[in-house]
Amino acid sequence: MPQFKYRAKDGTKNIESTIEAQTREEAIGKINDMGYLPVRVELKDDQQQEQRAASRHIFAPRVRAKDVTIFSRQLASFVKSGVPILRGLSIISEQAENPAFRRVLDEIRNEIKEGASFSLTLKKYPRIFSPLYIAMVNSGESSGNLHEVLSKIADYRQKQEAVVSRVRSALAYPVLMTLVGCGTIFFMLTFVIPRLMRIFTRMEQELPMPTKILLNVSSTLQHGWMWILLGLAVVIILFKQGSRTKAQKSFISQLKLRLPILGPLYYKSELAQFSRTMELLIKSSIPILKAIKVAVPILDNVVIQEELMNSYKDLEEGSSFGKSLAQSKVFPTFMTSLIIVGEESGRLDEALGEIASAYERDTDEAVRVMTSLLEPVLILVMGLIVGSIVIAMLLPIFEINMMAG
């Protein structure tokens, strides 16, 4: 989490310190909550440099996650074989297919040549190398096991990419079906119905209610589709802008957890990701307090993040991590019990690995079941909509036939 240094007044006294917050506004709010009057609040110098480094690369061509995984695996092989890191970086840079990543590797190699450490150089590319990646590389440099750490990073990233790939593959057909179905319905409402409307107006008779509703919908889409798209864009922008404050992030996080069907799936995937990340960090000899601080920002859900940071504070005061989590209503008994046993036996990394594996299996199974049910549901829904449109179009014709009969 970003750190801000601040100067504040407590009555007549001046106070200078640092505070953790996601944004400057949140930092000011925390200082006010402590009863101080903030005078100056700004990012710490090292984090300002990181933000400037990030802004320099914001318009650069995109470096794919797969590029970083391959790089980690290749560099691990070179270091394990005794090849100097500068030589390894040079070879990987020459073979890199992505020109943007090739430039980044050349810059990293040049800075290491000038005396900078590998992990410190990676900090200048936060859009490519995450805090988790940097923390593990730093641990590998300190312990002299850089090749082992890089191999673990590559394994971890491959597992994460495999999960994302499975979800994308499972959702590809339902998404395609939805797009085709929506396109068909839009075509019927904006192209077919307006031509039939001319026939209905010539009949000079009272149209059935379903047909009237269909004609109104068709007219709205035909003449106001640009306004509808503009309205949707405004709603999306306002939603994104509005989800920046702590209260709004917390509300959205709670809403995600309470969603039917998707909520439990999202919840288990968050716990699996945290457990797998913690396992990786602890296996790399990173102290548990630092591991928690690195792993928490990886999560998407603010509610889970806050509960983990509360446990982090308890751990700082000498409490057990597992027992602190058990006091929270957010974490299941299965997870907290295994963590407590892992702490007592000195095998916390193994316990976290079991937790991650269990939740990953549950998530995979839930995605498989959900997508297998989604396809027939989509077919049914699209069939009902198209069938309703067809019936509404044919009703006036049926009435004419009945009158003629």
SELOFI-183093 format. One record per residue: x, y, z of N, C-alpha, C in turn; residue in one letter. Coordinates in steps of 0.05 Angstrom, whole numbers. Example, Ala and Ser with C-alpha at 12.3 -4.5 7.8 and 13.67 -1.06 7.14 Angstrom:
2
NODE      npx      npy      npz     capx     capy     capz      cpx      cpy      cpz   residu
NODE      264     -114      156      246      -90      156      264      -66      156        A
NODE      257      -45      142      273      -21      143      258        1      157        S
This chain:
405
NODE      npx      npy      npz     capx     capy     capz      cpx      cpy      cpz   residu
NODE       17      -24        0        0        0        0       18       25        0        M
NODE       10       46      -16       27       71      -16       30       83       11        P
NODE       53       96       16       59      110       41       61      140       35        Q
NODE       48      156       53       49      185       50       63      196       75        F
NODE       80      216       70       92      230       93       76      255       97        K
NODE       72      263      121       55      285      127       65      303      150        Y
NODE       57      328      149       62      346      171       34      355      181        R
NODE       30      354      207        3      361      218        7      376      244        A
NODE      -15      389      253      -14      403      278      -33      389      298        K
NODE      -22      386      322      -38      376      345      -38      399      366        D
NODE      -57      416      363      -57      441      380      -35      459      371        G
NODE      -15      463      388        8      480      381       32      464      372        T
NODE       30      437      374       52      420      367       52      413      337        K
NODE       76      411      325       79      402      298       86      372      298        N
NODE       73      356      282       78      327      280       86      320      252        I
NODE      107      305      249      116      295      223      118      265      224        E
NODE      105      251      206      105      222      206       97      211      179        S
NODE       92      185      177       83      173      153       57      157      159        T
NODE       41      153      138       16      138      140       10      123      115        I
NODE       -2      100      117       -9       84       93      -37       90       84        E
NODE      -41       93       58      -68       99       47      -67       94       17        A
NODE      -90       88        5      -91       83      -24      -88      109      -39        Q
NODE     -100      131      -29      -99      157      -42      -92      179      -22        T
NODE      -85      202      -33      -78      225      -16     -103      234        0        R
NODE     -127      233      -12     -151      240        2     -156      221       26        E
NODE     -151      196       21     -155      176       43     -135      181       66        E
NODE     -110      189       58      -90      195       79      -98      219       96        A
NODE     -109      240       82     -118      263       96     -141      256      115        I
NODE     -159      239      106     -181      230      123     -172      216      148        G
NODE     -151      198      145     -140      184      168     -127      203      188        K
NODE     -113      222      177     -100      242      195     -121      258      211        I
NODE     -143      266      197     -164      280      211     -177      262      232        N
NODE     -180      236      226     -192      217      246     -174      215      271        D
NODE     -148      219      268     -130      218      291     -132      244      308        M
NODE     -147      263      299     -150      288      314     -129      309      307        G
NODE     -114      305      284      -94      324      276     -104      341      253        Y
NODE      -91      364      250      -98      382      228      -76      379      207        L
NODE      -81      366      184      -60      362      164      -51      389      151        P
NODE      -25      392      149      -14      416      137       -2      409      109        V
NODE       12      387      108       23      378       82       23      347       81        R
NODE       12      337       59       11      308       55       21      301       27        V
NODE       41      285       25       52      278       -2       64      250       -1        E
NODE       66      238      -25       78      211      -27      107      212      -18        L
NODE      117      190       -7      145      188        0      162      189      -25        K
NODE      186      199      -22      203      204      -46      207      180      -63        D
NODE      212      156      -51      217      133      -67      192      125      -83        D
NODE      168      129      -72      144      122      -86      137      143     -107        Q
NODE      145      168     -103      142      188     -124      159      180     -149        Q
NODE      183      169     -143      200      161     -165      187      137     -180        Q
NODE      175      119     -165      162       96     -177      138      105     -195        E
NODE      123      125     -185      100      135     -201      110      148     -226        Q
NODE      132      163     -224      143      177     -248      152      156     -268        R
NODE      165      135     -257      174      113     -275      151      100     -289        A
NODE      129       96     -273      105       84     -285       93      101     -307        A
NODE       93      128     -302       82      146     -322       98      147     -348        S
NODE      125      142     -345      142      142     -368      135      119     -387        R
NODE      125       98     -375      119       74     -392       89       69     -397        H
NODE       73       89     -389       44       85     -391       35       83     -420        I
NODE       50       97     -438       42       97     -466       59       78     -483        F
NODE       76       63     -469       93       44     -483       77       20     -492        A
NODE       87        6     -513       73      -19     -522       70      -38     -499        P
NODE       49      -54     -499       43      -71     -477       61      -95     -475        R
NODE       70     -102     -451       86     -126     -446       66     -147     -434        V
NODE       64     -169     -447       45     -190     -439       55     -204     -414        R
NODE       36     -215     -399       43     -231     -375       60     -255     -383        A
NODE       53     -266     -406       68     -290     -416       97     -284     -421        K
NODE      103     -259     -431      131     -251     -436      147     -252     -410        D
NODE      135     -242     -388      149     -241     -362      154     -269     -352        V
NODE      134     -287     -355      137     -315     -346      159     -329     -361        T
NODE      160     -326     -387      181     -338     -403      209     -327     -395        I
NODE      210     -301     -391      235     -288     -383      244     -299     -356        F
NODE      226     -303     -337      233     -313     -311      245     -342     -313        S
NODE      232     -358     -330      241     -386     -333      268     -386     -347        R
NODE      272     -370     -367      298     -370     -381      320     -360     -363        Q
NODE      315     -338     -349      336     -327     -331      343     -346     -309        L
NODE      323     -361     -298      328     -381     -278      347     -402     -289        A
NODE      343     -411     -313      360     -431     -326      389     -421     -329        S
NODE      392     -396     -338      418     -385     -342      433     -382     -315        F
NODE      420     -371     -295      433     -367     -269      440     -394     -257        V
NODE      423     -414     -259      428     -441     -249      453     -453     -262        K
NODE      456     -447     -288      479     -459     -304      505     -443     -299        S
NODE      504     -423     -283      528     -407     -277      533     -384     -296        G
NODE      514     -378     -314      517     -356     -333      513     -330     -317        V
NODE      531     -310     -320      528     -284     -306      501     -271     -314        P
NODE      489     -257     -295      462     -246     -300      462     -226     -323        I
NODE      485     -211     -326      486     -192     -348      486     -206     -375        L
NODE      501     -228     -377      502     -244     -401      475     -256     -407        R
NODE      462     -267     -386      436     -279     -389      415     -259     -399        G
NODE      415     -234     -388      397     -214     -396      402     -206     -425        L
NODE      427     -205     -433      434     -198     -461      424     -219     -480        S
NODE      427     -245     -474      417     -266     -492      387     -265     -494        I
NODE      373     -262     -471      344     -262     -470      333     -238     -486        I
NODE      347     -215     -483      339     -191     -498      341     -195     -528        S
NODE      362     -208     -537      366     -213     -565      345     -231     -577        E
NODE      335     -250     -560      315     -269     -569      286     -260     -565        Q
NODE      282     -238     -550      255     -229     -544      241     -220     -569        A
NODE      216     -230     -573      200     -222     -596      186     -195     -593        E
NODE      180     -188     -568      166     -163     -562      186     -140     -561        N
NODE      185     -121     -579      205      -99     -579      204      -82     -554        P
NODE      180      -79     -542      177      -63     -517      192      -77     -495        A
NODE      188     -103     -492      201     -118     -471      231     -119     -476        F
NODE      240     -120     -501      268     -120     -507      281      -94     -498        R
NODE      268      -71     -501      278      -45     -492      281      -45     -461        R
NODE      260      -56     -448      261      -57     -418      284      -74     -409        V
NODE      289      -97     -421      311     -114     -413      338     -101     -418        L
NODE      340      -86     -440      365      -72     -445      370      -50     -424        D
NODE      349      -36     -416      351      -16     -395      359      -28     -368        E
NODE      347      -51     -361      353      -65     -336      382      -74     -337        I
NODE      391      -85     -359      419      -94     -361      439      -71     -358        R
NODE      433      -48     -370      450      -25     -368      452      -14     -339        N
NODE      429      -14     -325      430       -4     -298      444      -23     -279        E
NODE      442      -49     -284      457      -69     -268      487      -66     -273        I
NODE      493      -60     -298      522      -56     -306      533      -32     -291        K
NODE      516      -12     -285      526       12     -271      526        8     -240        E
NODE      518      -16     -231      521      -22     -202      495      -25     -187        G
NODE      472      -22     -200      446      -26     -186      440      -55     -183        A
NODE      426      -62     -161      418      -90     -157      394      -96     -176        S
NODE      391     -122     -181      370     -131     -199      342     -124     -189        F
NODE      337     -129     -164      310     -123     -152      304      -93     -152        S
NODE      325      -77     -146      321      -48     -145      315      -37     -173        L
NODE      327      -49     -193      322      -40     -221      294      -47     -230        T
NODE      284      -70     -221      257      -79     -228      235      -60     -218        L
NODE      241      -46     -195      222      -27     -183      215       -4     -202        K
NODE      232        1     -221      226       23     -240      206       16     -261        K
NODE      197      -10     -261      177      -19     -281      154      -32     -267        Y
NODE      139      -16     -251      117      -28     -235       94      -39     -252        P
NODE       91      -30     -277       70      -40     -295       77      -68     -306        R
NODE      102      -76     -303      111     -101     -313      117     -121     -291        I
NODE      132     -111     -270      140     -128     -248      125     -120     -223        F
NODE      109     -138     -212       92     -132     -189      109     -131     -163        S
NODE       98     -119     -141      112     -120     -116      119     -148     -106        P
NODE      101     -167     -113      107     -195     -106      132     -205     -120        L
NODE      134     -199     -146      157     -207     -162      182     -195     -151        Y
NODE      182     -169     -145      205     -154     -135      214     -165     -107        I
NODE      194     -170      -90      200     -179      -63      214     -207      -64        A
NODE      205     -224      -82      216     -250      -84      244     -249      -96        M
NODE      248     -232     -116      275     -229     -128      294     -219     -107        V
NODE      285     -199      -92      302     -188      -70      310     -210      -50        N
NODE      291     -227      -43      296     -250      -25      316     -269      -38        S
NODE      313     -274      -63      332     -292      -77      360     -281      -79        G
NODE      362     -255      -83      389     -242      -83      402     -244      -56        E
NODE      386     -239      -35      397     -239       -7      406     -267        1        S
NODE      391     -287       -7      397     -315        2      416     -329      -17        S
NODE      421     -318      -41      438     -331      -61      424     -353      -76        G
NODE      398     -354      -74      382     -375      -89      364     -362     -110        N
NODE      376     -344     -125      360     -329     -145      348     -348     -166        L
NODE      362     -368     -174      351     -386     -195      327     -401     -184        H
NODE      328     -410     -159      305     -424     -147      281     -406     -145        E
NODE      286     -381     -136      264     -362     -134      251     -355     -161        V
NODE      268     -352     -181      257     -346     -208      241     -369     -219        L
NODE      250     -394     -213      235     -418     -221      208     -419     -207        S
NODE      207     -412     -181      182     -412     -166      163     -390     -177        K
NODE      174     -367     -184      158     -346     -196      146     -355     -222        I
NODE      162     -368     -239      152     -377     -265      130     -398     -261        A
NODE      134     -417     -242      113     -437     -236       87     -424     -227        D
NODE       90     -405     -209       67     -390     -198       52     -376     -220        Y
NODE       66     -362     -237       54     -346     -258       40     -365     -279        R
NODE       53     -388     -284       40     -407     -303       14     -418     -292        Q
NODE       13     -423     -266      -12     -432     -254      -33     -411     -256        K
NODE      -26     -386     -250      -45     -364     -251      -55     -360     -280        Q
NODE      -37     -362     -299      -45     -358     -327      -62     -382     -337        E
NODE      -57     -406     -326      -73     -429     -333     -102     -426     -323        A
NODE     -105     -415     -299     -132     -410     -288     -147     -390     -306        V
NODE     -134     -368     -312     -147     -348     -329     -154     -359     -356        V
NODE     -136     -376     -368     -141     -388     -394     -165     -407     -393        S
NODE     -167     -422     -371     -190     -441     -369     -216     -426     -367        R
NODE     -216     -404     -352     -241     -388     -349     -248     -376     -376        V
NODE     -228     -365     -390     -234     -353     -416     -244     -373     -436        R
NODE     -232     -397     -436     -241     -418     -454     -270     -427     -448        S
NODE     -275     -429     -422     -302     -437     -414     -324     -417     -421        A
NODE     -316     -391     -420     -335     -370     -426     -337     -362     -455        L
NODE     -318     -372     -471     -317     -363     -499     -343     -369     -514        A
NODE     -353     -393     -512     -377     -401     -527     -402     -386     -517        Y
NODE     -406     -385     -490     -430     -369     -481     -428     -340     -489        P
NODE     -405     -328     -488     -402     -300     -496     -408     -296     -526        V
NODE     -398     -314     -543     -403     -313     -571     -433     -316     -577        L
NODE     -445     -335     -563     -474     -340     -566     -490     -315     -558        M
NODE     -482     -303     -536     -496     -279     -527     -494     -256     -548        T
NODE     -469     -252     -558     -465     -231     -578     -481     -236     -603        L
NODE     -481     -261     -613     -497     -268     -637     -526     -264     -632        V
NODE     -536     -273     -609     -564     -270     -602     -572     -241     -600        G
NODE     -556     -225     -586     -563     -196     -584     -562     -182     -611        C
NODE     -542     -190     -628     -541     -179     -655     -566     -186     -671        G
NODE     -575     -211     -669     -599     -219     -683     -623     -204     -674        T
NODE     -626     -201     -648     -649     -186     -637     -649     -157     -646        I
NODE     -625     -145     -645     -622     -117     -653     -628     -113     -682        F
NODE     -620     -132     -699     -626     -131     -728     -656     -133     -733        F
NODE     -669     -151     -719     -698     -154     -722     -713     -129     -714        M
NODE     -704     -117     -691     -719      -94     -681     -714      -68     -697        L
NODE     -690      -66     -709     -683      -41     -723     -686      -43     -753        T
NODE     -687      -67     -765     -689      -70     -794     -714      -84     -803        F
NODE     -721     -107     -790     -745     -122     -799     -771     -109     -790        V
NODE     -773     -102     -764     -797      -91     -753     -806      -65     -766        I
NODE     -788      -45     -772     -796      -21     -785     -810      -26     -812        P
NODE     -802      -46     -827     -815      -52     -852     -842      -64     -849        R
NODE     -845      -81     -828     -871      -92     -822     -890      -70     -811        L
NODE     -878      -50     -798     -895      -28     -787     -911      -15     -808        M
NODE     -900      -12     -833     -915        1     -855     -940      -15     -862        R
NODE     -937      -42     -861     -959      -59     -867     -981      -56     -846        I
NODE     -973      -55     -820     -992      -53     -798    -1007      -27     -799        F
NODE     -993       -5     -806    -1006       21     -807    -1027       23     -829        T
NODE    -1023        8     -851    -1042        8     -873    -1068       -8     -865        R
NODE    -1066      -25     -846    -1089      -42     -838    -1111      -25     -825        M
NODE    -1103       -2     -813    -1122       16     -800    -1140        0     -781        E
NODE    -1128      -16     -764    -1143      -30     -744    -1127      -30     -718        Q
NODE    -1141      -35     -696    -1128      -35     -669    -1109      -59     -668        E
NODE    -1084      -52     -661    -1063      -73     -659    -1064      -86     -631        L
NODE    -1056     -111     -629    -1054     -124     -603    -1033     -111     -586        P
NODE    -1036     -112     -559    -1017      -99     -541     -989     -108     -545        M
NODE     -983     -135     -547     -955     -143     -552     -943     -131     -576        P
NODE     -959     -127     -598     -949     -115     -622     -943      -85     -618        T
NODE     -960      -71     -603     -955      -43     -597     -929      -39     -581        K
NODE     -925      -57     -561     -901      -55     -545     -876      -59     -562        I
NODE     -878      -80     -580     -856      -86     -598     -850      -63     -617        L
NODE     -870      -50     -627     -866      -27     -645     -854       -3     -631        L
NODE     -862        1     -606     -850       23     -590     -820       18     -584        N
NODE     -814       -7     -577     -786      -14     -572     -770      -11     -597        V
NODE     -781      -20     -619     -767      -17     -645     -762       12     -652        S
NODE     -782       29     -648     -779       57     -655     -758       70     -637        S
NODE     -758       63     -611     -738       75     -593     -710       67     -601        T
NODE     -706       42     -607     -679       33     -615     -670       45     -642        L
NODE     -690       48     -660     -683       58     -687     -675       87     -686        Q
NODE     -688      103     -670     -683      132     -669     -666      141     -646        H
NODE     -664      124     -625     -649      134     -601     -627      116     -593        G
NODE     -616       99     -611     -595       81     -603     -570       95     -595        W
NODE     -564      118     -607     -540      134     -600     -542      144     -571        M
NODE     -567      153     -564     -571      164     -537     -569      141     -516        W
NODE     -578      118     -524     -576       94     -506     -547       87     -501        I
NODE     -531       86     -522     -502       80     -519     -488      102     -503        L
NODE     -496      127     -508     -483      149     -493     -490      147     -463        L
NODE     -516      140     -457     -524      137     -430     -509      115     -416        G
NODE     -506       92     -430     -490       70     -418     -461       78     -413        L
NODE     -449       93     -431     -422      102     -428     -419      120     -403        A
NODE     -439      138     -400     -439      157     -377     -441      141     -351        V
NODE     -459      121     -351     -463      105     -326     -437       90     -319        V
NODE     -424       79     -339     -399       64     -334     -377       83     -323        I
NODE     -375      107     -336     -355      126     -327     -361      135     -298        I
NODE     -386      142     -292     -393      150     -265     -388      128     -245        L
NODE     -393      103     -253     -389       81     -235     -359       78     -229        F
NODE     -342       81     -249     -313       78     -245     -303      101     -228        K
NODE     -313      126     -234     -304      149     -219     -313      147     -190        Q
NODE     -337      137     -186     -349      136     -160     -338      114     -142        G
NODE     -324       94     -154     -314       72     -138     -285       76     -129        S
NODE     -278      102     -125     -251      108     -116     -248      113      -86        R
NODE     -270      122      -74     -268      127      -45     -269      100      -30        T
NODE     -259      102       -5     -258       77       11     -286       66       16        K
NODE     -305       83       23     -333       74       29     -345       60        4        A
NODE     -341       72      -19     -353       61      -44     -339       34      -51        Q
NODE     -313       33      -48     -298        8      -53     -308      -14      -35        K
NODE     -312       -7       -9     -322      -26       10     -350      -36        3        S
NODE     -367      -18       -6     -395      -25      -13     -394      -44      -37        F
NODE     -378      -38      -58     -376      -55      -82     -365      -82      -75        I
NODE     -345      -83      -57     -333     -108      -48     -353     -126      -34        S
NODE     -369     -114      -16     -390     -129       -2     -411     -139      -21        Q
NODE     -418     -122      -41     -438     -130      -61     -428     -154      -77        L
NODE     -402     -154      -85     -391     -176     -100     -393     -202      -84        K
NODE     -388     -201      -58     -388     -225      -41     -416     -236      -37        L
NODE     -436     -218      -39     -464     -226      -34     -479     -234      -60        R
NODE     -466     -232      -83     -479     -239     -108     -487     -269     -108        L
NODE     -511     -275     -117     -518     -304     -118     -502     -318     -140        P
NODE     -493     -342     -134     -478     -359     -151     -449     -348     -156        I
NODE     -447     -324     -166     -420     -312     -172     -406     -304     -147        L
NODE     -420     -296     -125     -408     -287     -101     -389     -308      -88        G
NODE     -400     -333      -83     -382     -354      -71     -359     -361      -89        P
NODE     -363     -360     -116     -341     -366     -134     -319     -345     -132        L
NODE     -327     -319     -131     -308     -297     -129     -294     -299     -102        Y
NODE     -308     -305      -80     -297     -307      -53     -276     -329      -52        Y
NODE     -281     -352      -63     -262     -374      -62     -237     -368      -79        K
NODE     -241     -355     -101     -218     -348     -118     -200     -328     -105        S
NODE     -211     -309      -89     -195     -290      -74     -179     -304      -52        E
NODE     -192     -322      -38     -178     -337      -16     -156     -355      -28        L
NODE     -162     -367      -51     -142     -385      -64     -118     -369      -73        A
NODE     -123     -345      -84     -101     -328      -94      -83     -319      -70        Q
NODE      -96     -311      -48      -81     -302      -25      -64     -325      -14        F
NODE      -77     -348      -10      -63     -371        1      -39     -380      -16        S
NODE      -43     -381      -42      -22     -389      -61        1     -369      -60        R
NODE       -5     -343      -59       15     -323      -58       31     -324      -32        T
NODE       17     -328      -10       30     -330       16       48     -355       17        M
NODE       39     -377        6       55     -401        5       81     -396      -10        E
NODE       79     -383      -33      103     -377      -49      122     -359      -34        L
NODE      112     -338      -21      130     -319       -7      143     -333       17        L
NODE      128     -348       33      140     -361       56      160     -382       49        I
NODE      155     -397       27      174     -416       17      200     -403        8        K
NODE      198     -378        0      221     -362       -9      235     -349       14        S
NODE      229     -357       39      242     -347       63      236     -318       69        S
NODE      213     -308       60      205     -281       66      189     -281       92        I
NODE      196     -264      111      182     -264      137      152     -260      134        P
NODE      136     -272      152      107     -272      148       95     -244      147        I
NODE      106     -225      163       95     -198      163       98     -185      136        L
NODE      122     -188      125      128     -176       99      111     -191       77        K
NODE      108     -217       81       93     -233       61       64     -223       60        A
NODE       52     -219       84       24     -209       84       22     -182       71        I
NODE       41     -164       76       41     -137       65       43     -138       34        K
NODE       58     -157       24       61     -160       -5       36     -173      -17        V
NODE       25     -193       -3        3     -209      -15      -24     -194      -14        A
NODE      -29     -178        6      -55     -165        9      -62     -147      -15        V
NODE      -44     -130      -25      -52     -112      -48      -59     -127      -73        P
NODE      -51     -153      -75      -57     -169      -99      -87     -174     -101        I
NODE     -100     -175      -78     -129     -182      -77     -145     -158      -88        L
NODE     -169     -165      -98     -187     -145     -109     -207     -135      -89        D
NODE     -214     -152      -69     -235     -145      -50     -225     -130      -26        N
NODE     -236     -106      -22     -227      -88       -1     -235      -99       27        V
NODE     -258     -113       29     -267     -124       54     -247     -145       64        V
NODE     -238     -163       46     -219     -183       54     -192     -170       60        I
NODE     -184     -150       45     -159     -136       49     -158     -124       78        Q
NODE     -180     -111       86     -181      -98      112     -179     -118      135        E
NODE     -193     -141      132     -191     -161      152     -163     -173      155        E
NODE     -150     -176      132     -123     -187      133     -103     -166      145        L
NODE     -108     -141      140      -90     -120      152      -95     -118      182        M
NODE     -120     -124      191     -125     -125      220     -110     -148      233        N
NODE     -109     -170      219      -94     -193      229      -64     -187      228        S
NODE      -55     -172      208      -27     -163      207      -19     -147      232        Y
NODE      -37     -129      240      -32     -113      264      -31     -131      289        K
NODE      -49     -150      291      -49     -169      313      -23     -185      314        D
NODE      -14     -192      290       11     -208      288       35     -191      297        L
NODE       34     -165      290       56     -147      300       57     -146      330        E
NODE       34     -149      343       32     -147      372       38     -174      385        E
NODE       44     -194      370       51     -220      381       30     -241      380        G
NODE        7     -235      368      -15     -255      366       -9     -276      344        S
NODE      -25     -297      344      -23     -317      323      -39     -308      299        S
NODE      -28     -313      275      -41     -304      250      -67     -319      247        F
NODE      -66     -346      250      -90     -362      247     -112     -355      267        G
NODE     -105     -351      292     -125     -345      313     -137     -317      308        K
NODE     -121     -299      298     -131     -272      291     -151     -274      268        S
NODE     -145     -290      248     -164     -294      225     -190     -307      235        L
NODE     -187     -325      254     -210     -340      264     -230     -321      278        A
NODE     -220     -299      289     -238     -280      302     -255     -264      282        Q
NODE     -246     -264      257     -261     -249      236     -283     -267      225        S
NODE     -305     -255      217     -327     -269      205     -324     -274      175        K
NODE     -302     -263      164     -298     -264      135     -286     -291      126        V
NODE     -268     -302      143     -253     -326      135     -266     -352      146        F
NODE     -268     -373      129     -281     -398      137     -264     -413      157        P
NODE     -277     -430      172     -263     -447      193     -242     -465      181        T
NODE     -248     -476      157     -229     -493      143     -202     -479      139        F
NODE     -203     -454      131     -178     -439      125     -164     -433      151        M
NODE     -178     -422      171     -165     -413      196     -154     -437      211        T
NODE     -169     -460      211     -159     -483      226     -133     -494      214        S
NODE     -132     -495      188     -107     -505      175      -84     -486      180        L
NODE      -89     -460      180      -67     -440      185      -58     -443      214        I
NODE      -76     -447      233      -68     -450      261      -51     -475      264        I
NODE      -59     -497      252      -43     -522      253      -16     -518      240        V
NODE      -16     -504      217        9     -499      203       29     -482      219        G
NODE       18     -462      234       35     -446      251       47     -463      274        E
NODE       30     -479      286       39     -495      309       59     -516      301        E
NODE       56     -527      277       75     -548      268       99     -538      254        S
NODE       99     -511      248      122     -500      233      120     -505      204        G
NODE       97     -513      194       93     -518      165       71     -501      153        R
NODE       73     -476      158       52     -457      149       50     -457      118        L
NODE       73     -459      105       73     -458       75       57     -482       64        D
NODE       60     -506       77       46     -529       67       16     -526       72        E
NODE        9     -515       96      -20     -511      102      -32     -491       82        A
NODE      -18     -470       75      -28     -451       56      -31     -463       28        L
NODE      -12     -481       21      -14     -495       -4      -38     -513       -6        G
NODE      -45     -526       16      -69     -543       17      -94     -526       14        E
NODE      -95     -504       28     -118     -486       26     -121     -476       -3        I
NODE      -99     -467      -15     -101     -457      -42     -110     -479      -62        A
NODE      -99     -503      -59     -107     -525      -77     -137     -532      -74        S
NODE     -147     -532      -49     -175     -538      -44     -193     -518      -57        A
NODE     -187     -492      -53     -204     -471      -64     -201     -469      -94        Y
NODE     -178     -475     -105     -174     -476     -134     -191     -498     -147        E
NODE     -191     -522     -134     -208     -544     -144     -238     -536     -143        R
NODE     -246     -524     -121     -274     -515     -118     -281     -494     -140        D
NODE     -263     -476     -145     -267     -455     -164     -269     -467     -193        T
NODE     -251     -485     -199     -251     -498     -226     -277     -513     -230        D
NODE     -286     -528     -209     -310     -544     -211     -335     -526     -214        E
NODE     -335     -504     -199     -357     -485     -200     -359     -472     -228        A
NODE     -336     -464     -239     -336     -452     -266     -345     -472     -287        V
NODE     -336     -498     -284     -345     -518     -303     -375     -523     -302        R
NODE     -386     -525     -278     -415     -529     -275     -430     -505     -285        V
NODE     -421     -481     -278     -435     -457     -285     -436     -453     -316        M
NODE     -413     -458     -329     -413     -455     -358     -429     -476     -372        T
NODE     -430     -501     -361     -446     -522     -373     -476     -516     -371        S
NODE     -483     -502     -349     -511     -495     -346     -518     -469     -361        L
NODE     -497     -452     -365     -502     -427     -378     -510     -430     -407        L
NODE     -499     -449     -421     -505     -452     -449     -535     -458     -454        E
NODE     -547     -479     -441     -576     -483     -446     -593     -460     -436        P
NODE     -585     -446     -415     -600     -424     -405     -600     -401     -426        V
NODE     -577     -396     -438     -575     -375     -458     -592     -382     -482        L
NODE     -591     -407     -491     -607     -416     -514     -636     -412     -508        I
NODE     -645     -419     -484     -673     -416     -476     -681     -387     -475        L
NODE     -665     -370     -463     -671     -341     -461     -673     -328     -489        V
NODE     -653     -334     -506     -652     -322     -533     -676     -333     -549        M
NODE     -682     -358     -545     -705     -370     -560     -731     -357     -551        G
NODE     -734     -352     -525     -759     -339     -515     -762     -311     -526        L
NODE     -739     -296     -527     -740     -268     -536     -747     -267     -566        I
NODE     -733     -284     -582     -738     -284     -611     -766     -294     -616        V
NODE     -775     -315     -601     -802     -326     -605     -823     -305     -598        G
NODE     -818     -289     -577     -837     -268     -569     -840     -247     -591        S
NODE     -817     -240     -603     -817     -220     -624     -833     -231     -648        I
NODE     -828     -256     -656     -841     -268     -679     -872     -269     -674        V
NODE     -880     -278     -650     -908     -280     -643     -921     -252     -644        I
NODE     -907     -232     -632     -918     -205     -632     -922     -194     -661        A
NODE     -904     -202     -679     -906     -194     -707     -929     -208     -721        M
NODE     -934     -233     -714     -954     -249     -728     -983     -245     -717        L
NODE     -985     -235     -693    -1012     -232     -680    -1032     -217     -698        L
NODE    -1024     -193     -709    -1043     -179     -726    -1052     -195     -750        P
NODE    -1034     -211     -761    -1041     -227     -784    -1061     -249     -776        I
NODE    -1056     -261     -753    -1075     -282     -743    -1103     -270     -739        F
NODE    -1104     -245     -728    -1130     -232     -724    -1145     -227     -750        E
NODE    -1129     -219     -770    -1142     -214     -797    -1153     -240     -808        I
NODE    -1138     -262     -805    -1147     -288     -815    -1173     -297     -800        N
NODE    -1173     -291     -773    -1196     -299     -757    -1221     -282     -766        M
NODE    -1217     -256     -771    -1239     -239     -780    -1248     -247     -808        M
NODE    -1229     -255     -825    -1237     -264     -852    -1252     -290     -851        A
NODE    -1244     -308     -831    -1257     -333     -829    -1285     -330     -818        G
